[in-house]
Amino acid sequence: MERTAIRLGGVELSSSVMNASGPHSAEKEELLELAAHHRGAIVFKSCNQAGLDKPDNLKNRGVAHFVSVAGELNPRGKAIIGSVVGESDDEIVKVAKTLDGAGVKIIELNFADDFVQNAVAPYASLDRLKGLVARVRGEVQAKLALKLPSKLSIEPQAVVAMLLAAQVQIVLCANDLPKDLQVDLKRGIASGADRGLSQVNTFARATKGSLDIVAVGGINTGRDAYIAHLTGAKAVQVGSALIREGAGALARIDSELGQLLSDNGHASVNDIIGKLTFAG
C-alpha cells in the first residue's frame, strides 16, 4: 500500500492528494492528463445541467460532458469525484443523479460558491441546508461530500449532526491556517495555546472522527499537506499549484508528502491525521 493511501468516506484512494474542482479539471484533455500523471482521485470541475459560460470559475460544458469523461476513466480504475452546482434545488438533484449514474464514487455538493448561494441560499438556515442535502441523499447512491463556505453562520456542531443524520460522509473545509503558524513536524506540535487553527481544525474537533474532512486551499507543497493532515484533514485538494505547474503538481506534492512521512517515521499518512498538539 502506498504511504499516502487513504479511505475517504469509505472509498479507497491511492493518495490523499487530489485536484480541486476548478483548475485543470473542465476539459476532457485536462482530466485525462491528470489521470495519467497522478494515481489519486480525479475531481471534475463543478457542473450544472446545461453548462455555464459565466462566472469564469464555474464555466463548464454541462453534466453530459463529464459523464462522457467518466466513461473513459472508469474502465481505468480511476476514482472520480463529481462536483455539483445549480440554480435550483431540482437542477442540483438532477445533476447529482446523473453523475451518480455515471459511476462517480463521490459527489461533492459545491454549496460554497457564490453562484449557488445567490441562487438557492443553501446556508440560509440549518433547516434549509438539511432539506436540500436530504433531497440529494434520497436520490443518489454515491458517497456525498458537502463543501462549506469559508464564513459559516451555522454552528459547526449543528452542521455535523445534520450531516451524520443525512448520511453524508465527507465535508470540505477551508484550510485557512494562520500565516505565522509554526509547526514542529517531527513532534506534531504547533506553536501557541490550544485553539482552533482553521475551519479544517474546527470541524475536526467537532466531528471527532465521525466525518472525513478535505482541506481546500493553501496546499502548494508536501509540507502544506502534512500540516493540513495534522490539523485533521483526511485529504487535501490542490488548486493554485495546478495553475502554475500543470498536472505534475499533484505527483510532486504527493511525493513530498510521502518523503516527509518517511523522514518522520510514519508508515502511513493515517498515522498523523488529527494528531496535532500545542506547545502552550
C-alpha positions, 0 to 999 in steps of 0.5 A: 500500500502506498504511504499516502493511501487513504479511505475517504468516506469509505472509498479507497484512494491511492493518495490523499492528494487530489485536484480541486474542482476548478483548475485543470479539471473542465476539459476532457484533455485536462482530466485525462492528463491528470489521470495519467500523471497522478494515481489519486482521485480525479475531481471534475470541475463543478457542473450544472445541467446545461453548462455555464459560460459565466462566472469564469470559475464555474464555466463548464460544458454541462453534466453530459460532458463529464459523464462522457469523461467518466466513461473513459476513466472508469474502465481505468480504475480511476476514482472520480469525484463529481462536483455539483452546482445549480440554480435550483434545488431540482437542477442540483438533484438532477445533476447529482443523479446523473453523475451518480449514474455515471459511476462517480464514487463521490459527489461533492455538493459545491454549496460554497460558491457564490453562484449557488448561494445567490441562487438557492441560499443553501446556508440560509438556515440549518433547516434549509441546508438539511432539506436540500442535502436530504433531497440529494441523499434520497436520490443518489447512491454515491458517497456525498461530500458537502463543501462549506463556505469559508464564513459559516453562520451555522454552528459547526456542531449543528452542521455535523449532526445534520450531516451524520443524520443525512448520511453524508460522509465527507465535508470540505473545509477551508484550510485557512491556517494562520500565516505565522503558524509554526509547526514542529513536524517531527513532534506534531506540535504547533506553536501557541495555546490550544485553539482552533487553527482553521475551519479544517481544525474546527470541524475536526474537533467537532466531528471527532472522527465521525466525518472525513474532512478535505482541506481546500486551499493553501496546499502548494507543497508536501509540507502544506499537506502534512500540516493540513493532515495534522490539523485533521484533514483526511485529504487535501485538494490542490488548486493554485499549484495546478495553475502554475505547474500543470498536472505534475503538481499533484505527483510532486506534492504527493511525493513530498508528502510521502518523503516527509512521512518517511523522514518522520517515521510514519508508515502511513499518512493515517498515522498523523491525521488529527494528531496535532498538539500545542506547545502552550 
